[in-house]
């Protein structure tokens, strides 16, 4: 009967491992999407990646790219003067 007390912990560990695993097909799809937009000069395409994969592998890079493509309003006003 002592072995039964380990069963819930064992099942919980398996569940955590399963949640942590990423679907290989899903990863390929995300990678393909990122590859198609990463060098784009259109911030909306990068935003589309971020909307589809808000916690995606390339999230930080996408956010940096959006920052590069989206001019700061203050900066734009200074350029016009």
Secondary structure in CASP SS format (residue, H / E / C, confidence):
PFRMAT SS
TARGET T0000
AUTHOR 0000-0000-0000
METHOD secondary structure of the structure
MODEL  1
X C 1.00
X C 1.00
X C 1.00
X H 1.00
X H 1.00
X H 1.00
X H 1.00
X H 1.00
X H 1.00
X H 1.00
X H 1.00
X H 1.00
X H 1.00
X H 1.00
X H 1.00
X H 1.00
X H 1.00
X H 1.00
X H 1.00
X H 1.00
X C 1.00
X C 1.00
X C 1.00
X H 1.00
X H 1.00
X H 1.00
X H 1.00
X H 1.00
X H 1.00
X H 1.00
X H 1.00
X H 1.00
X H 1.00
X H 1.00
X H 1.00
X H 1.00
X H 1.00
X C 1.00
X C 1.00
X C 1.00
X C 1.00
X C 1.00
X H 1.00
X H 1.00
X H 1.00
X H 1.00
X H 1.00
X H 1.00
X H 1.00
X H 1.00
X H 1.00
X H 1.00
X C 1.00
X C 1.00
X C 1.00
X C 1.00
X C 1.00
X C 1.00
X H 1.00
X H 1.00
X H 1.00
X H 1.00
X H 1.00
X H 1.00
X H 1.00
X H 1.00
X H 1.00
X H 1.00
X H 1.00
X C 1.00
X C 1.00
X C 1.00
X H 1.00
X H 1.00
X H 1.00
X H 1.00
X H 1.00
X H 1.00
X H 1.00
X H 1.00
X C 1.00
END
